[in-house]
Amino acid sequence: MEEYKKLLETAIESRKLSYSPYSHFAVGAALLCSDGTVYTGCNIENAAYSPSICAERVAIFKALSENRRDFKAIAIAGGKSGEDFDGLCPPCGVCRQVLQEFCSPSDFEVILGSSGDNMKVLRLSEIFPFAFMPESIKKQTE
């Protein structure tokens, strides 16, 4: 559990790098690899909205771009920019789908937390029970 608290602190720190001038909602993420390596991400907005990207995808794409595929957990922290926050910030549907593609749903853990002591650990399969998986494509094309 101590490892996850430290991962959450890293996600909270990553929030400070958020570029969120439109929503004023800053999110940070910290992705933990099996060997202990951590990749961070923050949300980056764009005036056209659709080119914006979530913190979770920034972290996982950074890791993937370095040929990493061995993920253990991700910590996510989000709230109003420049303020402490006490709510939990779950990943959006697009981020859940990306995590599903590259992480083991039954083993990969999602740590949600806040700037207080509020922390919840869930398996990816719990927050995304009916995911569209590679097998879903195979079934449809056979």
Residue pairs with C-beta under 8 A, 6 or more apart in sequence:
3 32
4 73
4 75
4 109
4 111
4 119
4 121
5 119
7 30
7 32
7 38
7 73
7 75
7 111
8 30
8 75
8 77
8 111
8 113
8 119
10 28
10 30
10 38
10 40
10 75
11 28
11 29
11 30
11 40
11 55
11 75
11 76
11 77
11 111
11 113
12 28
12 77
12 113
12 115
13 28
13 40
14 28
14 29
14 30
14 40
14 41
14 42
14 55
14 77
15 26
15 27
15 28
15 42
15 55
15 77
15 78
15 79
16 26
16 28
16 42
17 28
17 42
18 26
18 27
18 28
18 42
18 43
18 44
18 55
18 81
19 42
19 43
19 44
19 45
20 26
20 27
20 43
20 44
20 45
20 81
21 45
22 45
22 47
22 49
23 45
24 80
24 81
25 43
25 78
25 79
25 80
25 81
26 42
26 43
26 78
26 79
26 80
26 81
26 82
27 42
27 43
27 54
27 55
27 56
27 76
27 77
27 78
27 89
28 40
28 41
28 42
28 55
28 76
28 77
28 78
29 40
29 41
29 42
29 54
29 55
29 56
29 58
29 59
29 74
29 75
29 76
29 77
30 38
30 39
30 40
30 41
30 59
30 74
30 75
31 38
31 39
31 40
31 41
31 56
31 59
31 60
31 62
31 63
31 71
31 73
31 74
32 38
32 71
32 72
32 73
32 74
32 75
33 39
33 63
33 68
33 70
33 71
33 72
34 70
34 71
34 72
35 70
37 63
37 68
39 59
39 60
39 62
39 63
39 68
40 58
40 59
40 62
41 54
41 55
41 56
41 57
41 58
41 59
41 60
41 61
41 62
42 55
42 58
43 52
43 53
43 54
43 55
43 58
43 78
44 52
44 53
44 58
45 52
46 52
54 91
54 92
54 94
54 95
55 76
55 78
56 74
56 76
56 91
56 95
56 98
56 99
57 94
57 95
57 98
59 74
60 71
60 74
60 98
60 99
60 102
63 71
64 102
69 102
71 102
71 103
71 108
72 107
72 108
72 109
73 108
73 109
73 110
73 111
74 91
74 99
74 108
74 109
74 110
74 111
75 111
75 112
75 113
76 89
76 90
76 91
76 110
76 111
76 112
76 113
77 85
77 89
77 112
77 113
77 114
77 115
78 85
78 89
79 85
79 86
79 87
79 89
79 114
79 115
84 114
84 115
84 116
85 114
85 115
86 114
86 115
86 116
86 118
87 114
87 118
88 112
88 113
88 114
88 118
88 120
89 112
90 110
90 112
90 127
91 99
91 110
91 127
96 124
96 127
96 128
96 131
97 128
97 131
97 132
99 108
99 110
99 124
99 128
100 124
100 128
100 131
100 132
100 133
101 134
103 124
104 124
105 123
105 124
105 125
105 128
105 131
106 123
106 124
106 125
107 123
108 123
108 124
109 121
109 122
109 123
109 124
110 121
110 122
110 123
110 124
110 127
111 119
111 120
111 121
112 119
112 120
112 121
112 122
113 119
113 120
